[in-house]
Amino acid sequence: MSTDGLFHQGQRVWVHGPDGAQREAIYVGGGENATFFGGPPLAYIVFPDTREGFEIELDRITPRD
């Protein structure tokens, strides 16, 4: 299992929405080009209920216990 700093692939995380809601997700990996182009660090996640993947800002996710 590889690690990408704060999270590891397959780790269960919470995604925090702008309205304060939380949604369960699985961490897939870190975004590659965001910081290179001056943007915020990104993460790739997958929502297990819909199996859809997204790229989101890393500061919007926290580990689930």
N, CA, C and O atoms as a GROMACS GRO file, in nm:
protein
  260
    1MET      N    1   0.085  -0.117   0.000
    1MET     CA    2   0.000   0.000   0.000
    1MET      C    3   0.089   0.123   0.000
    1MET      O    4   0.177   0.135   0.086
    2SER      N    5   0.070   0.213  -0.091
    2SER     CA    6   0.154   0.332  -0.097
    2SER      C    7   0.093   0.445  -0.016
    2SER      O    8  -0.026   0.446   0.013
    3THR      N    9   0.176   0.540   0.020
    3THR     CA   10   0.129   0.656   0.096
    3THR      C   11   0.152   0.783   0.016
    3THR      O   12   0.247   0.792  -0.062
    4ASP      N   13   0.066   0.879   0.034
    4ASP     CA   14   0.077   1.010  -0.031
    4ASP      C   15   0.070   1.118   0.077
    4ASP      O   16  -0.023   1.198   0.077
    5GLY      N   17   0.167   1.121   0.167
    5GLY     CA   18   0.166   1.222   0.271
    5GLY      C   19   0.070   1.189   0.384
    5GLY      O   20   0.097   1.099   0.463
    6LEU      N   21  -0.040   1.262   0.392
    6LEU     CA   22  -0.135   1.247   0.502
    6LEU      C   23  -0.224   1.125   0.491
    6LEU      O   24  -0.271   1.075   0.593
    7PHE      N   25  -0.247   1.076   0.372
    7PHE     CA   26  -0.342   0.967   0.349
    7PHE      C   27  -0.274   0.856   0.270
    7PHE      O   28  -0.172   0.878   0.204
    8HIS      N   29  -0.330   0.735   0.277
    8HIS     CA   30  -0.279   0.625   0.197
    8HIS      C   31  -0.390   0.575   0.106
    8HIS      O   32  -0.508   0.591   0.135
    9GLN      N   33  -0.352   0.514  -0.005
    9GLN     CA   34  -0.450   0.464  -0.101
    9GLN      C   35  -0.542   0.364  -0.034
    9GLN      O   36  -0.499   0.274   0.038
   10GLY      N   37  -0.670   0.381  -0.060
   10GLY     CA   38  -0.771   0.293  -0.001
   10GLY      C   39  -0.822   0.337   0.134
   10GLY      O   40  -0.912   0.274   0.190
   11GLN      N   41  -0.766   0.444   0.189
   11GLN     CA   42  -0.808   0.492   0.320
   11GLN      C   43  -0.948   0.551   0.313
   11GLN      O   44  -0.983   0.621   0.218
   12ARG      N   45  -1.027   0.521   0.415
   12ARG     CA   46  -1.162   0.577   0.424
   12ARG      C   47  -1.152   0.720   0.477
   12ARG      O   48  -1.087   0.744   0.578
   13VAL      N   49  -1.217   0.814   0.408
   13VAL     CA   50  -1.210   0.956   0.445
   13VAL      C   51  -1.350   1.018   0.444
   13VAL      O   52  -1.444   0.962   0.389
   14TRP      N   53  -1.360   1.134   0.506
   14TRP     CA   54  -1.478   1.219   0.496
   14TRP      C   55  -1.447   1.331   0.398
   14TRP      O   56  -1.338   1.389   0.402
   15VAL      N   57  -1.541   1.362   0.311
   15VAL     CA   58  -1.532   1.480   0.224
   15VAL      C   59  -1.626   1.584   0.283
   15VAL      O   60  -1.744   1.556   0.305
   16HIS      N   61  -1.574   1.702   0.310
   16HIS     CA   62  -1.652   1.810   0.371
   16HIS      C   63  -1.701   1.906   0.264
   16HIS      O   64  -1.621   1.961   0.188
   17GLY      N   65  -1.830   1.925   0.259
   17GLY     CA   66  -1.891   2.015   0.162
   17GLY      C   67  -1.892   2.158   0.212
   17GLY      O   68  -1.868   2.182   0.330
   18PRO      N   69  -1.921   2.254   0.124
   18PRO     CA   70  -1.924   2.395   0.161
   18PRO      C   71  -2.034   2.426   0.262
   18PRO      O   72  -2.025   2.526   0.334
   19ASP      N   73  -2.138   2.342   0.269
   19ASP     CA   74  -2.248   2.364   0.364
   19ASP      C   75  -2.224   2.295   0.498
   19ASP      O   76  -2.310   2.297   0.585
   20GLY      N   77  -2.105   2.234   0.515
   20GLY     CA   78  -2.073   2.165   0.639
   20GLY      C   79  -2.109   2.018   0.641
   20GLY      O   80  -2.077   1.946   0.736
   21ALA      N   81  -2.176   1.971   0.536
   21ALA     CA   82  -2.214   1.829   0.529
   21ALA      C   83  -2.089   1.744   0.504
   21ALA      O   84  -1.992   1.789   0.444
   22GLN      N   85  -2.093   1.620   0.552
   22GLN     CA   86  -1.985   1.524   0.531
   22GLN      C   87  -2.037   1.409   0.446
   22GLN      O   88  -2.153   1.369   0.457
   23ARG      N   89  -1.949   1.356   0.362
   23ARG     CA   90  -1.986   1.241   0.279
   23ARG      C   91  -1.870   1.141   0.280
   23ARG      O   92  -1.754   1.179   0.269
   24GLU      N   93  -1.904   1.014   0.294
   24GLU     CA   94  -1.802   0.910   0.297
   24GLU      C   95  -1.737   0.895   0.160
   24GLU      O   96  -1.803   0.904   0.057
   25ALA      N   97  -1.606   0.871   0.161
   25ALA     CA   98  -1.532   0.850   0.037
   25ALA      C   99  -1.410   0.763   0.065
   25ALA      O  100  -1.377   0.734   0.180
   26ILE      N  101  -1.345   0.722  -0.042
   26ILE     CA  102  -1.222   0.645  -0.036
   26ILE      C  103  -1.113   0.727  -0.105
   26ILE      O  104  -1.131   0.774  -0.217
   27TYR      N  105  -1.000   0.743  -0.037
   27TYR     CA  106  -0.886   0.815  -0.093
   27TYR      C  107  -0.817   0.728  -0.198
   27TYR      O  108  -0.786   0.612  -0.171
   28VAL      N  109  -0.794   0.784  -0.316
   28VAL     CA  110  -0.731   0.710  -0.424
   28VAL      C  111  -0.586   0.754  -0.444
   28VAL      O  112  -0.499   0.671  -0.469
   29GLY      N  113  -0.561   0.884  -0.432
   29GLY     CA  114  -0.424   0.934  -0.451
   29GLY      C  115  -0.421   1.085  -0.457
   29GLY      O  116  -0.525   1.151  -0.458
   30GLY      N  117  -0.302   1.138  -0.462
   30GLY     CA  118  -0.284   1.282  -0.467
   30GLY      C  119  -0.290   1.334  -0.609
   30GLY      O  120  -0.247   1.267  -0.702
   31GLY      N  121  -0.344   1.455  -0.624
   31GLY     CA  122  -0.347   1.521  -0.754
   31GLY      C  123  -0.205   1.562  -0.792
   31GLY      O  124  -0.126   1.598  -0.704
   32GLU      N  125  -0.172   1.556  -0.918
   32GLU     CA  126  -0.034   1.574  -0.959
   32GLU      C  127   0.003   1.715  -1.004
   32GLU      O  128   0.114   1.760  -0.975
   33ASN      N  129  -0.084   1.785  -1.073
   33ASN     CA  130  -0.045   1.911  -1.136
   33ASN      C  131  -0.087   2.036  -1.061
   33ASN      O  132  -0.045   2.145  -1.099
   34ALA      N  133  -0.166   2.026  -0.959
   34ALA     CA  134  -0.224   2.144  -0.896
   34ALA      C  135  -0.118   2.238  -0.840
   34ALA      O  136  -0.117   2.356  -0.875
   35THR      N  137  -0.028   2.190  -0.755
   35THR     CA  138   0.069   2.279  -0.693
   35THR      C  139   0.172   2.327  -0.793
   35THR      O  140   0.226   2.436  -0.778
   36PHE      N  141   0.201   2.247  -0.895
   36PHE     CA  142   0.294   2.287  -0.999
   36PHE      C  143   0.245   2.412  -1.071
   36PHE      O  144   0.323   2.500  -1.107
   37PHE      N  145   0.114   2.420  -1.092
   37PHE     CA  146   0.055   2.534  -1.160
   37PHE      C  147   0.007   2.643  -1.065
   37PHE      O  148  -0.062   2.736  -1.107
   38GLY      N  149   0.041   2.632  -0.936
   38GLY     CA  150   0.008   2.736  -0.840
   38GLY      C  151  -0.125   2.718  -0.770
   38GLY      O  152  -0.167   2.807  -0.696
   39GLY      N  153  -0.193   2.608  -0.792
   39GLY     CA  154  -0.322   2.582  -0.727
   39GLY      C  155  -0.305   2.510  -0.595
   39GLY      O  156  -0.193   2.476  -0.556
   40PRO      N  157  -0.416   2.487  -0.526
   40PRO     CA  158  -0.410   2.415  -0.398
   40PRO      C  159  -0.381   2.267  -0.421
   40PRO      O  160  -0.408   2.215  -0.529
   41PRO      N  161  -0.326   2.198  -0.320
   41PRO     CA  162  -0.306   2.053  -0.334
   41PRO      C  163  -0.439   1.982  -0.354
   41PRO      O  164  -0.539   2.016  -0.291
   42LEU      N  165  -0.440   1.883  -0.443
   42LEU     CA  166  -0.562   1.811  -0.476
   42LEU      C  167  -0.549   1.664  -0.438
   42LEU      O  168  -0.439   1.611  -0.422
   43ALA      N  169  -0.664   1.599  -0.424
   43ALA     CA  170  -0.670   1.456  -0.397
   43ALA      C  171  -0.774   1.394  -0.488
   43ALA      O  172  -0.872   1.458  -0.527
   44TYR      N  173  -0.752   1.268  -0.522
   44TYR     CA  174  -0.850   1.191  -0.597
   44TYR      C  175  -0.924   1.103  -0.498
   44TYR      O  176  -0.863   1.033  -0.417
   45ILE      N  177  -1.056   1.107  -0.505
   45ILE     CA  178  -1.139   1.026  -0.415
   45ILE      C  179  -1.248   0.956  -0.498
   45ILE      O  180  -1.277   0.995  -0.612
   46VAL      N  181  -1.306   0.852  -0.438
   46VAL     CA  182  -1.418   0.781  -0.498
   46VAL      C  183  -1.528   0.770  -0.393
   46VAL      O  184  -1.501   0.733  -0.278
   47PHE      N  185  -1.650   0.801  -0.432
   47PHE     CA  186  -1.764   0.783  -0.342
   47PHE      C  187  -1.812   0.640  -0.357
   47PHE      O  188  -1.852   0.600  -0.467
   48PRO      N  189  -1.810   0.560  -0.250
   48PRO     CA  190  -1.848   0.419  -0.262
   48PRO      C  191  -1.995   0.396  -0.299
   48PRO      O  192  -2.027   0.296  -0.362
   49ASP      N  193  -2.083   0.489  -0.262
   49ASP     CA  194  -2.225   0.468  -0.291
   49ASP      C  195  -2.258   0.485  -0.439
   49ASP      O  196  -2.349   0.419  -0.491
   50THR      N  197  -2.185   0.573  -0.508
   50THR     CA  198  -2.212   0.595  -0.651
   50THR      C  199  -2.099   0.543  -0.740
   50THR      O  200  -2.116   0.532  -0.862
   51ARG      N  201  -1.984   0.512  -0.680
   51ARG     CA  202  -1.864   0.466  -0.752
   51ARG      C  203  -1.811   0.572  -0.848
   51ARG      O  204  -1.744   0.539  -0.946
   52GLU      N  205  -1.841   0.698  -0.820
   52GLU     CA  206  -1.792   0.809  -0.902
   52GLU      C  207  -1.666   0.864  -0.838
   52GLU      O  208  -1.656   0.875  -0.716
   53GLY      N  209  -1.569   0.898  -0.922
   53GLY     CA  210  -1.445   0.956  -0.875
   53GLY      C  211  -1.441   1.106  -0.900
   53GLY      O  212  -1.499   1.156  -0.996
   54PHE      N  213  -1.370   1.175  -0.811
   54PHE     CA  214  -1.358   1.320  -0.823
   54PHE      C  215  -1.220   1.364  -0.779
   54PHE      O  216  -1.152   1.294  -0.703
   55GLU      N  217  -1.180   1.479  -0.828
   55GLU     CA  218  -1.059   1.546  -0.782
   55GLU      C  219  -1.105   1.664  -0.698
   55GLU      O  220  -1.180   1.750  -0.745
   56ILE      N  221  -1.061   1.669  -0.574
   56ILE     CA  222  -1.104   1.775  -0.483
   56ILE      C  223  -0.983   1.833  -0.410
   56ILE      O  224  -0.875   1.775  -0.411
   57GLU      N  225  -1.003   1.948  -0.347
   57GLU     CA  226  -0.897   2.009  -0.269
   57GLU      C  227  -0.866   1.922  -0.147
   57GLU      O  228  -0.957   1.875  -0.079
   58LEU      N  229  -0.740   1.901  -0.122
   58LEU     CA  230  -0.695   1.814  -0.014
   58LEU      C  231  -0.747   1.860   0.122
   58LEU      O  232  -0.774   1.776   0.208
   59ASP      N  233  -0.761   1.989   0.142
   59ASP     CA  234  -0.807   2.037   0.273
   59ASP      C  235  -0.957   2.013   0.298
   59ASP      O  236  -1.008   2.046   0.405
   60ARG      N  237  -1.026   1.955   0.200
   60ARG     CA  238  -1.168   1.921   0.219
   60ARG      C  239  -1.189   1.778   0.268
   60ARG      O  240  -1.302   1.736   0.288
   61ILE      N  241  -1.079   1.704   0.289
   61ILE     CA  242  -1.095   1.566   0.337
   61ILE      C  243  -1.024   1.546   0.470
   61ILE      O  244  -0.920   1.606   0.496
   62THR      N  245  -1.083   1.458   0.553
   62THR     CA  246  -1.022   1.419   0.680
   62THR      C  247  -1.040   1.268   0.695
   62THR      O  248  -1.131   1.210   0.636
   63PRO      N  249  -0.954   1.203   0.773
   63PRO     CA  250  -0.966   1.059   0.792
   63PRO      C  251  -1.094   1.023   0.867
   63PRO      O  252  -1.140   1.098   0.954
   64ARG      N  253  -1.151   0.908   0.833
   64ARG     CA  254  -1.263   0.854   0.910
   64ARG      C  255  -1.205   0.760   1.013
   64ARG      O  256  -1.103   0.695   0.988
   65ASP      N  257  -1.268   0.751   1.127
   65ASP     CA  258  -1.222   0.659   1.232
   65ASP      C  259  -1.283   0.524   1.215
   65ASP      O  260  -1.256   0.434   1.294
   0.00000   0.00000   0.00000
